[in-house]
Amino acid sequence: MFTIRSKSLIKSFLRHSHTYIDHYDLSTTGISLNEFQQRRQALVNLIRNYIKTQKEDKTSTNFTICLPASSRLFMGPDVAYFPFKQQSDFYYLTGCMQPDALLLLNGNDQTYSTSLFLPPCPMTLIDEYERWFGPTIKNKEQICEIFGIDHVYPMNQLTTWKIPSSSVLFHNSQLIDDASINKKNLVPFFKRFSTSTVCNQLNHFLHSLRSIKSTTEQDLLRHACQLTSSAFIQTIKNCKKRIDNEYLIQARFQYECARLGSTSMAFYPVVAAKGRSNVLHYQKNDQPITKDDLIMLDGGCLYKQYAGDITRLWPMNGRFTSAQQQLYEILLTVQKDLIGYFSSGDKSISRSKLNAVADQYMIKYLREEFILSRSIDERDAKRIVNDLCPTSVSHHLGLDVHDCEAIPFSEPLQSGNVITIEPGLYIPWDCQDVPLMYRGFATRIEDDVLITDQGYEVLTKSCPKEVNDLYKLLDERDRTSIE
């Protein structure tokens, strides 16, 4: 890895005021400029309606919506983490991937304007920067045209920028504590507003918009899920019996994602063997694998910033034991029942209701198979299942793998939502509530589901999960020469 010869270039960091962005083509996002503009308009409409509900008089109120981009994070001097992950709300409104930028939307009940504040070039001359990092766009009018923005300013003008009279500030309070956000200019800007005119929960407005995916977003997510499904299939096919460490499966999965066109992971994958999936946030992926282990892989491709997310389990030796298969098929039945529940006619399905329904299914099937004693009462059964199934069965999926975290669990799901369905069963080795033969089994089965007016669409349906389909893939390991 090379370094910059002249330290004076480093010392000039953030000292100069060239307004620029790295060369960018908005069409690479897969989303049209018109859609980004519609998103900003939709947010402004929500803010206007909110202000009207908070006011007793009908006078016009000015508002300022402030949304910063992420900063580029570094693992050491001059060595940035790659790829860069943009702040999702900022990206949703702009499509801009420039680190340390900031979006302002200023308006009232009649009109609004958009302004993009850009950080200074980190080198004395823009030519020097381009030699090291590639071409840039310096023309403000061209930048405005690319993103459909009204004005572009250098970041150092933010603290002196004229705020409309009595403007209400809308921002995300959690970003103040976010290490990936540059707060050098942000905090002084916020201090210019009276505390009585600040709403610090902008994410609630944005996530209500982001949670309902447009047709274009649905297509991007569908493709991300297809890539992820294909990567899983190839990973399982090439999980040779002689593989002896979790990191080799992780490497294969990451290779398959990259080969298929995913430039990065949606998240750091989980590869857990030998019941290590009982550690709910296990991510070491560096432990030995033996021939009779179960392998749980939880991973997802990122496609044009949209995430896929799948979890599958398979036996390293090619076949489940009878006890393993019994538990696996119970969990699979619960998952399929949860997905089918979207065709039940229930118009108020929420993620919290899915958790409750999953518990009912799990108790029913564990009792039917005599894994859970039929003599225990309902209260004890719920307690045991809560211990064995401690994770939520669903989360939103989109620009973040755990998307739209501001959406309450109790909010009814609606057409355009994309969620995971991922019931889990995690039986500790020392669990006394089930027979010995079942202890140590731990996994979840996860698919990505688009809620539609007609019911649902499983976006990851091409990824095998039926026992016989898994066996067919595993049997192909012996017939393929791919390494």
Secondary structure, DSSP 8 states (H G I E B T S, - for coil): ----S-HHHHHTTT----B-EE---GGGGTS-HHHHHHHHHHHHHHHHHHHHHH-SS-----EEEEEE-----EEETTEE-SS----HHHHHHH----TT-EEEEEE-SS-EEEEEEE-B-SSSSHHHHHHHH--EE--HHHHHHHHT-SEEEEGGGGGGS---TT-EEE-BGGGGG-TTS--TTHHHHHTTS-GGGEE-BHHHHHHHHHTS--HHHHHHHHHHHHHHHHHHHHHHHT--TT--BHHHHHHHHHHHHHHHT--EESS--EEEETTGGGSTT-----SB--TT-EEEEEE-EEETTEE--EEEEEETTSS--HHHHHHHHHHHHHHHHHHHGGGS--S--BHHHHHHHHHHHHHHHHHHTTSS-TTS-HHHHHHHHHHH--S-S--B-SSSSSB-TTS-TTSB--TT-EEEE--EEE--TT-SSS-GGGTT-EEE-BEEEEE-SSSEEETTTTS--SHHHHHHHHHGGGG----
